């Protein structure tokens, strides 16, 4: 294959990354991890609003063609977001995978930062001092989450050459992946924000490094809490 063919726009794959909608635990600033709270009313409205935007004019505004497939974390808050988006886009197929889950925070899940500092002070100290390799709550490390996310995103892109694919996941997991795409140290993940039901856009071109084209776009005022 010649260079021109390899970089043809027809082979370019776009991954539309969406953080799930708002939950009560987001508002209470609790570590959700791989626990399974549902969207709250505000989160469902965020997903409906984003779906309507994408269906009416958003795909064209983002320079995207038709979306025929959605991948989602199998956790309920992501799955419900994906289901609402799929309904808005014409009931397109939805594929669930545990590989798109949020970071596993083990026994920290369901707790606030203050509660963790009280109950597990040594673990909290280790997480703050060495966040890349520590496994908070005996869960996953940030490096493990990043490896998992980069692997599954690359597999999705490879499976859908020349297509636009919606991917619904979680704030921490998506931030880890974006840091990897941009070759940023994971400690820099707090230098950008991903709001609930925000859209970020990755472009995959054959023979080239993936590219971040859009970060944290949310139609209307729906960013939600940062946690």
Helices and strands as residue ranges (DSSP letters): H 3-6, G 9-11, E 13-19, H 24-27, H 41-53, I 54-58, H 59-61, E 67-73, H 76-88, E 93-97, G 98-100, G 106-108, H 113-119, H 121-129, G 136-138, H 142-159, E 164-169, H 171-182, G 186-191, E 199-204, E 211-217
